[in-house]
Amino acid sequence: MFPGSFPNVRHNLFNTILVMDLSQSSNLHFIATTVTNIVNRGLPFRFGVVPIIDDEDSKSLVFLVDAR
């Protein structure tokens, strides 16, 4: 194992909760680039997104992302 690398495991060992305002483009860019790269590399991370609702724009975006 190289320094800075994660161990090879078969389960989602690392849980990450992201608390973000989805109406800000910088947060959407973070999800689109960083999280996608981690998933594509097959690293054992499990992601959860908790949306922050500050205004009506944020509230409307939460309904688009709601996965229920």
PDB file of N, CA, C and O in Angstrom, chain B, residues numbered from 101:
ATOM      1  N   MET B 101       0.840  -1.171   0.000  1.00  0.00           N
ATOM      2  CA  MET B 101       0.000   0.000   0.000  1.00  0.00           C
ATOM      3  C   MET B 101       0.890   1.241   0.000  1.00  0.00           C
ATOM      4  O   MET B 101       1.855   1.322   0.760  1.00  0.00           O
ATOM      5  N   PHE B 102       0.563   2.195  -0.847  1.00  0.00           N
ATOM      6  CA  PHE B 102       1.341   3.407  -0.986  1.00  0.00           C
ATOM      7  C   PHE B 102       0.874   4.466   0.009  1.00  0.00           C
ATOM      8  O   PHE B 102      -0.289   4.460   0.414  1.00  0.00           O
ATOM      9  N   PRO B 103       1.763   5.374   0.407  1.00  0.00           N
ATOM     10  CA  PRO B 103       1.340   6.437   1.323  1.00  0.00           C
ATOM     11  C   PRO B 103       0.220   7.276   0.706  1.00  0.00           C
ATOM     12  O   PRO B 103       0.298   7.659  -0.462  1.00  0.00           O
ATOM     13  N   GLY B 104      -0.808   7.558   1.482  1.00  0.00           N
ATOM     14  CA  GLY B 104      -1.931   8.352   1.010  1.00  0.00           C
ATOM     15  C   GLY B 104      -2.993   7.564   0.281  1.00  0.00           C
ATOM     16  O   GLY B 104      -3.998   8.138  -0.138  1.00  0.00           O
ATOM     17  N   SER B 105      -2.806   6.271   0.115  1.00  0.00           N
ATOM     18  CA  SER B 105      -3.811   5.461  -0.577  1.00  0.00           C
ATOM     19  C   SER B 105      -4.711   4.775   0.448  1.00  0.00           C
ATOM     20  O   SER B 105      -4.361   4.657   1.622  1.00  0.00           O
ATOM     21  N   PHE B 106      -5.865   4.332  -0.013  1.00  0.00           N
ATOM     22  CA  PHE B 106      -6.818   3.667   0.863  1.00  0.00           C
ATOM     23  C   PHE B 106      -6.680   2.158   0.731  1.00  0.00           C
ATOM     24  O   PHE B 106      -6.348   1.668  -0.348  1.00  0.00           O
ATOM     25  N   PRO B 107      -6.924   1.417   1.791  1.00  0.00           N
ATOM     26  CA  PRO B 107      -6.789  -0.040   1.723  1.00  0.00           C
ATOM     27  C   PRO B 107      -7.873  -0.645   0.837  1.00  0.00           C
ATOM     28  O   PRO B 107      -8.965  -0.091   0.706  1.00  0.00           O
ATOM     29  N   ASN B 108      -7.559  -1.790   0.232  1.00  0.00           N
ATOM     30  CA  ASN B 108      -8.537  -2.488  -0.585  1.00  0.00           C
ATOM     31  C   ASN B 108      -9.494  -3.255   0.315  1.00  0.00           C
ATOM     32  O   ASN B 108      -9.084  -4.140   1.067  1.00  0.00           O
ATOM     33  N   VAL B 109     -10.768  -2.907   0.229  1.00  0.00           N
ATOM     34  CA  VAL B 109     -11.813  -3.587   0.986  1.00  0.00           C
ATOM     35  C   VAL B 109     -13.007  -3.782   0.062  1.00  0.00           C
ATOM     36  O   VAL B 109     -13.130  -3.095  -0.952  1.00  0.00           O
ATOM     37  N   ARG B 110     -13.879  -4.713   0.406  1.00  0.00           N
ATOM     38  CA  ARG B 110     -15.037  -4.984  -0.434  1.00  0.00           C
ATOM     39  C   ARG B 110     -16.285  -4.241   0.030  1.00  0.00           C
ATOM     40  O   ARG B 110     -17.280  -4.206  -0.693  1.00  0.00           O
ATOM     41  N   HIS B 111     -16.254  -3.662   1.195  1.00  0.00           N
ATOM     42  CA  HIS B 111     -17.429  -2.984   1.730  1.00  0.00           C
ATOM     43  C   HIS B 111     -17.219  -1.480   1.703  1.00  0.00           C
ATOM     44  O   HIS B 111     -16.089  -0.997   1.626  1.00  0.00           O
ATOM     45  N   ASN B 112     -18.310  -0.754   1.766  1.00  0.00           N
ATOM     46  CA  ASN B 112     -18.225   0.698   1.880  1.00  0.00           C
ATOM     47  C   ASN B 112     -17.787   1.024   3.301  1.00  0.00           C
ATOM     48  O   ASN B 112     -18.603   1.092   4.220  1.00  0.00           O
ATOM     49  N   LEU B 113     -16.511   1.220   3.457  1.00  0.00           N
ATOM     50  CA  LEU B 113     -15.932   1.378   4.785  1.00  0.00           C
ATOM     51  C   LEU B 113     -16.034   2.812   5.284  1.00  0.00           C
ATOM     52  O   LEU B 113     -16.210   3.045   6.479  1.00  0.00           O
ATOM     53  N   PHE B 114     -15.924   3.757   4.386  1.00  0.00           N
ATOM     54  CA  PHE B 114     -15.889   5.158   4.778  1.00  0.00           C
ATOM     55  C   PHE B 114     -17.215   5.812   4.420  1.00  0.00           C
ATOM     56  O   PHE B 114     -17.637   5.781   3.263  1.00  0.00           O
ATOM     57  N   ASN B 115     -17.871   6.404   5.413  1.00  0.00           N
ATOM     58  CA  ASN B 115     -19.127   7.108   5.198  1.00  0.00           C
ATOM     59  C   ASN B 115     -18.853   8.604   5.217  1.00  0.00           C
ATOM     60  O   ASN B 115     -18.155   9.106   6.098  1.00  0.00           O
ATOM     61  N   THR B 116     -19.405   9.310   4.240  1.00  0.00           N
ATOM     62  CA  THR B 116     -19.227  10.748   4.140  1.00  0.00           C
ATOM     63  C   THR B 116     -20.586  11.402   4.001  1.00  0.00           C
ATOM     64  O   THR B 116     -21.355  11.063   3.102  1.00  0.00           O
ATOM     65  N   ILE B 117     -20.884  12.335   4.885  1.00  0.00           N
ATOM     66  CA  ILE B 117     -22.128  13.089   4.826  1.00  0.00           C
ATOM     67  C   ILE B 117     -21.787  14.499   4.369  1.00  0.00           C
ATOM     68  O   ILE B 117     -20.994  15.191   5.008  1.00  0.00           O
ATOM     69  N   LEU B 118     -22.384  14.922   3.265  1.00  0.00           N
ATOM     70  CA  LEU B 118     -22.150  16.247   2.712  1.00  0.00           C
ATOM     71  C   LEU B 118     -23.374  17.111   3.005  1.00  0.00           C
ATOM     72  O   LEU B 118     -24.479  16.802   2.559  1.00  0.00           O
ATOM     73  N   VAL B 119     -23.176  18.191   3.754  1.00  0.00           N
ATOM     74  CA  VAL B 119     -24.245  19.137   4.043  1.00  0.00           C
ATOM     75  C   VAL B 119     -24.022  20.321   3.112  1.00  0.00           C
ATOM     76  O   VAL B 119     -23.076  21.090   3.282  1.00  0.00           O
ATOM     77  N   MET B 120     -24.924  20.460   2.104  1.00  0.00           N
ATOM     78  CA  MET B 120     -24.682  21.441   1.045  1.00  0.00           C
ATOM     79  C   MET B 120     -25.942  22.195   0.675  1.00  0.00           C
ATOM     80  O   MET B 120     -27.056  21.684   0.796  1.00  0.00           O
ATOM     81  N   ASP B 121     -25.743  23.424   0.220  1.00  0.00           N
ATOM     82  CA  ASP B 121     -26.815  24.217  -0.380  1.00  0.00           C
ATOM     83  C   ASP B 121     -26.772  23.930  -1.879  1.00  0.00           C
ATOM     84  O   ASP B 121     -25.847  24.355  -2.570  1.00  0.00           O
ATOM     85  N   LEU B 122     -27.765  23.216  -2.373  1.00  0.00           N
ATOM     86  CA  LEU B 122     -27.757  22.781  -3.766  1.00  0.00           C
ATOM     87  C   LEU B 122     -28.073  23.895  -4.748  1.00  0.00           C
ATOM     88  O   LEU B 122     -28.005  23.681  -5.959  1.00  0.00           O
ATOM     89  N   SER B 123     -28.416  25.077  -4.258  1.00  0.00           N
ATOM     90  CA  SER B 123     -28.664  26.191  -5.164  1.00  0.00           C
ATOM     91  C   SER B 123     -27.366  26.907  -5.550  1.00  0.00           C
ATOM     92  O   SER B 123     -27.379  27.760  -6.437  1.00  0.00           O
ATOM     93  N   GLN B 124     -26.255  26.577  -4.904  1.00  0.00           N
ATOM     94  CA  GLN B 124     -24.963  27.174  -5.233  1.00  0.00           C
ATOM     95  C   GLN B 124     -24.235  26.296  -6.236  1.00  0.00           C
ATOM     96  O   GLN B 124     -24.113  25.086  -6.045  1.00  0.00           O
ATOM     97  N   SER B 125     -23.761  26.906  -7.288  1.00  0.00           N
ATOM     98  CA  SER B 125     -23.112  26.143  -8.358  1.00  0.00           C
ATOM     99  C   SER B 125     -21.792  25.512  -7.902  1.00  0.00           C
ATOM    100  O   SER B 125     -21.387  24.483  -8.442  1.00  0.00           O
ATOM    101  N   SER B 126     -21.122  26.109  -6.924  1.00  0.00           N
ATOM    102  CA  SER B 126     -19.860  25.535  -6.451  1.00  0.00           C
ATOM    103  C   SER B 126     -20.085  24.185  -5.773  1.00  0.00           C
ATOM    104  O   SER B 126     -19.256  23.283  -5.894  1.00  0.00           O
ATOM    105  N   ASN B 127     -21.203  24.045  -5.060  1.00  0.00           N
ATOM    106  CA  ASN B 127     -21.518  22.762  -4.434  1.00  0.00           C
ATOM    107  C   ASN B 127     -21.883  21.712  -5.465  1.00  0.00           C
ATOM    108  O   ASN B 127     -21.492  20.553  -5.333  1.00  0.00           O
ATOM    109  N   LEU B 128     -22.623  22.100  -6.483  1.00  0.00           N
ATOM    110  CA  LEU B 128     -22.964  21.164  -7.552  1.00  0.00           C
ATOM    111  C   LEU B 128     -21.716  20.746  -8.329  1.00  0.00           C
ATOM    112  O   LEU B 128     -21.597  19.596  -8.752  1.00  0.00           O
ATOM    113  N   HIS B 129     -20.791  21.683  -8.512  1.00  0.00           N
ATOM    114  CA  HIS B 129     -19.528  21.364  -9.189  1.00  0.00           C
ATOM    115  C   HIS B 129     -18.726  20.365  -8.364  1.00  0.00           C
ATOM    116  O   HIS B 129     -18.119  19.450  -8.921  1.00  0.00           O
ATOM    117  N   PHE B 130     -18.715  20.529  -7.047  1.00  0.00           N
ATOM    118  CA  PHE B 130     -18.012  19.593  -6.170  1.00  0.00           C
ATOM    119  C   PHE B 130     -18.575  18.182  -6.312  1.00  0.00           C
ATOM    120  O   PHE B 130     -17.821  17.216  -6.420  1.00  0.00           O
ATOM    121  N   ILE B 131     -19.901  18.069  -6.310  1.00  0.00           N
ATOM    122  CA  ILE B 131     -20.523  16.755  -6.460  1.00  0.00           C
ATOM    123  C   ILE B 131     -20.212  16.169  -7.833  1.00  0.00           C
ATOM    124  O   ILE B 131     -19.903  14.983  -7.956  1.00  0.00           O
ATOM    125  N   ALA B 132     -20.295  17.001  -8.853  1.00  0.00           N
ATOM    126  CA  ALA B 132     -20.106  16.520 -10.222  1.00  0.00           C
ATOM    127  C   ALA B 132     -18.673  16.087 -10.495  1.00  0.00           C
ATOM    128  O   ALA B 132     -18.457  15.185 -11.304  1.00  0.00           O
ATOM    129  N   THR B 133     -17.702  16.692  -9.857  1.00  0.00           N
ATOM    130  CA  THR B 133     -16.306  16.357 -10.167  1.00  0.00           C
ATOM    131  C   THR B 133     -15.679  15.450  -9.113  1.00  0.00           C
ATOM    132  O   THR B 133     -15.281  14.327  -9.419  1.00  0.00           O
ATOM    133  N   THR B 134     -15.592  15.920  -7.901  1.00  0.00           N
ATOM    134  CA  THR B 134     -14.869  15.189  -6.871  1.00  0.00           C
ATOM    135  C   THR B 134     -15.541  13.868  -6.519  1.00  0.00           C
ATOM    136  O   THR B 134     -14.894  12.821  -6.505  1.00  0.00           O
ATOM    137  N   VAL B 135     -16.821  13.919  -6.237  1.00  0.00           N
ATOM    138  CA  VAL B 135     -17.525  12.697  -5.842  1.00  0.00           C
ATOM    139  C   VAL B 135     -17.556  11.697  -7.004  1.00  0.00           C
ATOM    140  O   VAL B 135     -17.387  10.496  -6.793  1.00  0.00           O
ATOM    141  N   THR B 136     -17.770  12.187  -8.217  1.00  0.00           N
ATOM    142  CA  THR B 136     -17.790  11.307  -9.382  1.00  0.00           C
ATOM    143  C   THR B 136     -16.436  10.636  -9.581  1.00  0.00           C
ATOM    144  O   THR B 136     -16.382   9.450  -9.906  1.00  0.00           O
ATOM    145  N   ASN B 137     -15.356  11.362  -9.394  1.00  0.00           N
ATOM    146  CA  ASN B 137     -14.020  10.774  -9.527  1.00  0.00           C
ATOM    147  C   ASN B 137     -13.775   9.688  -8.481  1.00  0.00           C
ATOM    148  O   ASN B 137     -13.195   8.648  -8.790  1.00  0.00           O
ATOM    149  N   ILE B 138     -14.212   9.926  -7.253  1.00  0.00           N
ATOM    150  CA  ILE B 138     -14.033   8.933  -6.192  1.00  0.00           C
ATOM    151  C   ILE B 138     -14.837   7.677  -6.502  1.00  0.00           C
ATOM    152  O   ILE B 138     -14.348   6.564  -6.308  1.00  0.00           O
ATOM    153  N   VAL B 139     -16.062   7.847  -6.981  1.00  0.00           N
ATOM    154  CA  VAL B 139     -16.905   6.698  -7.317  1.00  0.00           C
ATOM    155  C   VAL B 139     -16.323   5.929  -8.502  1.00  0.00           C
ATOM    156  O   VAL B 139     -16.292   4.698  -8.489  1.00  0.00           O
ATOM    157  N   ASN B 140     -15.865   6.647  -9.520  1.00  0.00           N
ATOM    158  CA  ASN B 140     -15.299   5.985 -10.699  1.00  0.00           C
ATOM    159  C   ASN B 140     -14.017   5.222 -10.397  1.00  0.00           C
ATOM    160  O   ASN B 140     -13.727   4.224 -11.057  1.00  0.00           O
ATOM    161  N   ARG B 141     -13.249   5.669  -9.419  1.00  0.00           N
ATOM    162  CA  ARG B 141     -12.019   4.967  -9.039  1.00  0.00           C
ATOM    163  C   ARG B 141     -12.292   3.735  -8.196  1.00  0.00           C
ATOM    164  O   ARG B 141     -11.392   2.929  -7.962  1.00  0.00           O
ATOM    165  N   GLY B 142     -13.537   3.583  -7.737  1.00  0.00           N
ATOM    166  CA  GLY B 142     -13.894   2.407  -6.963  1.00  0.00           C
ATOM    167  C   GLY B 142     -13.447   2.446  -5.515  1.00  0.00           C
ATOM    168  O   GLY B 142     -13.297   1.400  -4.884  1.00  0.00           O
ATOM    169  N   LEU B 143     -13.235   3.635  -4.982  1.00  0.00           N
ATOM    170  CA  LEU B 143     -12.835   3.743  -3.582  1.00  0.00           C
ATOM    171  C   LEU B 143     -14.015   3.398  -2.682  1.00  0.00           C
ATOM    172  O   LEU B 143     -15.164   3.650  -3.045  1.00  0.00           O
ATOM    173  N   PRO B 144     -13.746   2.827  -1.519  1.00  0.00           N
ATOM    174  CA  PRO B 144     -14.836   2.333  -0.659  1.00  0.00           C
ATOM    175  C   PRO B 144     -15.502   3.433   0.165  1.00  0.00           C
ATOM    176  O   PRO B 144     -15.464   3.401   1.395  1.00  0.00           O
ATOM    177  N   PHE B 145     -16.110   4.404  -0.511  1.00  0.00           N
ATOM    178  CA  PHE B 145     -16.800   5.498   0.158  1.00  0.00           C
ATOM    179  C   PHE B 145     -18.298   5.367  -0.083  1.00  0.00           C
ATOM    180  O   PHE B 145     -18.733   4.937  -1.151  1.00  0.00           O
ATOM    181  N   ARG B 146     -19.067   5.738   0.913  1.00  0.00           N
ATOM    182  CA  ARG B 146     -20.520   5.843   0.786  1.00  0.00           C
ATOM    183  C   ARG B 146     -20.876   7.289   1.070  1.00  0.00           C
ATOM    184  O   ARG B 146     -20.493   7.839   2.103  1.00  0.00           O
ATOM    185  N   PHE B 147     -21.618   7.911   0.144  1.00  0.00           N
ATOM    186  CA  PHE B 147     -21.930   9.324   0.247  1.00  0.00           C
ATOM    187  C   PHE B 147     -23.393   9.538   0.579  1.00  0.00           C
ATOM    188  O   PHE B 147     -24.264   8.806   0.110  1.00  0.00           O
ATOM    189  N   GLY B 148     -23.651  10.542   1.385  1.00  0.00           N
ATOM    190  CA  GLY B 148     -24.995  11.009   1.671  1.00  0.00           C
ATOM    191  C   GLY B 148     -25.000  12.517   1.555  1.00  0.00           C
ATOM    192  O   GLY B 148     -24.049  13.180   1.968  1.00  0.00           O
ATOM    193  N   VAL B 149     -26.069  13.063   0.993  1.00  0.00           N
ATOM    194  CA  VAL B 149     -26.182  14.509   0.824  1.00  0.00           C
ATOM    195  C   VAL B 149     -27.365  14.996   1.651  1.00  0.00           C
ATOM    196  O   VAL B 149     -28.489  14.517   1.500  1.00  0.00           O
ATOM    197  N   VAL B 150     -27.085  15.962   2.531  1.00  0.00           N
ATOM    198  CA  VAL B 150     -28.126  16.616   3.319  1.00  0.00           C
ATOM    199  C   VAL B 150     -28.255  18.028   2.772  1.00  0.00           C
ATOM    200  O   VAL B 150     -27.360  18.849   2.971  1.00  0.00           O
ATOM    201  N   PRO B 151     -29.356  18.326   2.085  1.00  0.00           N
ATOM    202  CA  PRO B 151     -29.498  19.667   1.505  1.00  0.00           C
ATOM    203  C   PRO B 151     -29.866  20.702   2.554  1.00  0.00           C
ATOM    204  O   PRO B 151     -30.662  20.439   3.455  1.00  0.00           O
ATOM    205  N   ILE B 152     -29.277  21.880   2.424  1.00  0.00           N
ATOM    206  CA  ILE B 152     -29.611  23.020   3.269  1.00  0.00           C
ATOM    207  C   ILE B 152     -30.686  23.817   2.542  1.00  0.00           C
ATOM    208  O   ILE B 152     -30.540  24.133   1.362  1.00  0.00           O
ATOM    209  N   ILE B 153     -31.755  24.138   3.244  1.00  0.00           N
ATOM    210  CA  ILE B 153     -32.846  24.893   2.644  1.00  0.00           C
ATOM    211  C   ILE B 153     -32.844  26.290   3.250  1.00  0.00           C
ATOM    212  O   ILE B 153     -33.246  26.477   4.398  1.00  0.00           O
ATOM    213  N   ASP B 154     -32.382  27.282   2.462  1.00  0.00           N
ATOM    214  CA  ASP B 154     -32.327  28.671   2.928  1.00  0.00           C
ATOM    215  C   ASP B 154     -33.427  29.533   2.331  1.00  0.00           C
ATOM    216  O   ASP B 154     -33.948  30.428   2.996  1.00  0.00           O
ATOM    217  N   ASP B 155     -33.782  29.268   1.081  1.00  0.00           N
ATOM    218  CA  ASP B 155     -34.775  30.101   0.405  1.00  0.00           C
ATOM    219  C   ASP B 155     -35.628  29.238  -0.516  1.00  0.00           C
ATOM    220  O   ASP B 155     -35.512  28.012  -0.503  1.00  0.00           O
ATOM    221  N   GLU B 156     -36.478  29.865  -1.310  1.00  0.00           N
ATOM    222  CA  GLU B 156     -37.390  29.125  -2.183  1.00  0.00           C
ATOM    223  C   GLU B 156     -36.650  28.391  -3.295  1.00  0.00           C
ATOM    224  O   GLU B 156     -37.088  27.322  -3.720  1.00  0.00           O
ATOM    225  N   ASP B 157     -35.520  28.950  -3.782  1.00  0.00           N
ATOM    226  CA  ASP B 157     -34.741  28.271  -4.819  1.00  0.00           C
ATOM    227  C   ASP B 157     -34.179  26.955  -4.287  1.00  0.00           C
ATOM    228  O   ASP B 157     -34.210  25.936  -4.977  1.00  0.00           O
ATOM    229  N   SER B 158     -33.674  26.982  -3.076  1.00  0.00           N
ATOM    230  CA  SER B 158     -33.142  25.763  -2.463  1.00  0.00           C
ATOM    231  C   SER B 158     -34.239  24.737  -2.252  1.00  0.00           C
ATOM    232  O   SER B 158     -34.029  23.542  -2.461  1.00  0.00           O
ATOM    233  N   LYS B 159     -35.398  25.197  -1.841  1.00  0.00           N
ATOM    234  CA  LYS B 159     -36.511  24.291  -1.578  1.00  0.00           C
ATOM    235  C   LYS B 159     -36.963  23.593  -2.856  1.00  0.00           C
ATOM    236  O   LYS B 159     -37.284  22.405  -2.830  1.00  0.00           O
ATOM    237  N   SER B 160     -36.993  24.311  -3.966  1.00  0.00           N
ATOM    238  CA  SER B 160     -37.416  23.694  -5.229  1.00  0.00           C
ATOM    239  C   SER B 160     -36.383  22.687  -5.718  1.00  0.00           C
ATOM    240  O   SER B 160     -36.755  21.684  -6.328  1.00  0.00           O
ATOM    241  N   LEU B 161     -35.097  22.925  -5.470  1.00  0.00           N
ATOM    242  CA  LEU B 161     -34.058  21.987  -5.893  1.00  0.00           C
ATOM    243  C   LEU B 161     -34.063  20.719  -5.051  1.00  0.00           C
ATOM    244  O   LEU B 161     -33.687  19.655  -5.544  1.00  0.00           O
ATOM    245  N   VAL B 162     -34.476  20.808  -3.805  1.00  0.00           N
ATOM    246  CA  VAL B 162     -34.543  19.622  -2.938  1.00  0.00           C
ATOM    247  C   VAL B 162     -35.547  18.632  -3.504  1.00  0.00           C
ATOM    248  O   VAL B 162     -35.308  17.425  -3.470  1.00  0.00           O
ATOM    249  N   PHE B 163     -36.668  19.124  -4.023  1.00  0.00           N
ATOM    250  CA  PHE B 163     -37.663  18.222  -4.585  1.00  0.00           C
ATOM    251  C   PHE B 163     -37.159  17.527  -5.832  1.00  0.00           C
ATOM    252  O   PHE B 163     -37.596  16.417  -6.134  1.00  0.00           O
ATOM    253  N   LEU B 164     -36.243  18.154  -6.569  1.00  0.00           N
ATOM    254  CA  LEU B 164     -35.667  17.512  -7.753  1.00  0.00           C
ATOM    255  C   LEU B 164     -34.700  16.402  -7.381  1.00  0.00           C
ATOM    256  O   LEU B 164     -34.576  15.420  -8.113  1.00  0.00           O
ATOM    257  N   VAL B 165     -34.013  16.542  -6.254  1.00  0.00           N
ATOM    258  CA  VAL B 165     -32.986  15.588  -5.851  1.00  0.00           C
ATOM    259  C   VAL B 165     -33.561  14.480  -4.966  1.00  0.00           C
ATOM    260  O   VAL B 165     -32.946  13.423  -4.828  1.00  0.00           O
ATOM    261  N   ASP B 166     -34.711  14.702  -4.375  1.00  0.00           N
ATOM    262  CA  ASP B 166     -35.302  13.738  -3.444  1.00  0.00           C
ATOM    263  C   ASP B 166     -35.427  12.370  -4.106  1.00  0.00           C
ATOM    264  O   ASP B 166     -36.063  12.234  -5.150  1.00  0.00           O
ATOM    265  N   ALA B 167     -34.819  11.362  -3.496  1.00  0.00           N
ATOM    266  CA  ALA B 167     -34.722  10.026  -4.112  1.00  0.00           C
ATOM    267  C   ALA B 167     -35.743   9.036  -3.541  1.00  0.00           C
ATOM    268  O   ALA B 167     -35.614   7.832  -3.761  1.00  0.00           O
ATOM    269  N   ARG B 168     -36.733   9.511  -2.827  1.00  0.00           N
ATOM    270  CA  ARG B 168     -37.704   8.597  -2.263  1.00  0.00           C
ATOM    271  C   ARG B 168     -38.620   8.054  -3.280  1.00  0.00           C
ATOM    272  O   ARG B 168     -39.503   7.261  -2.955  1.00  0.00           O
TER     273      ARG B 168
END
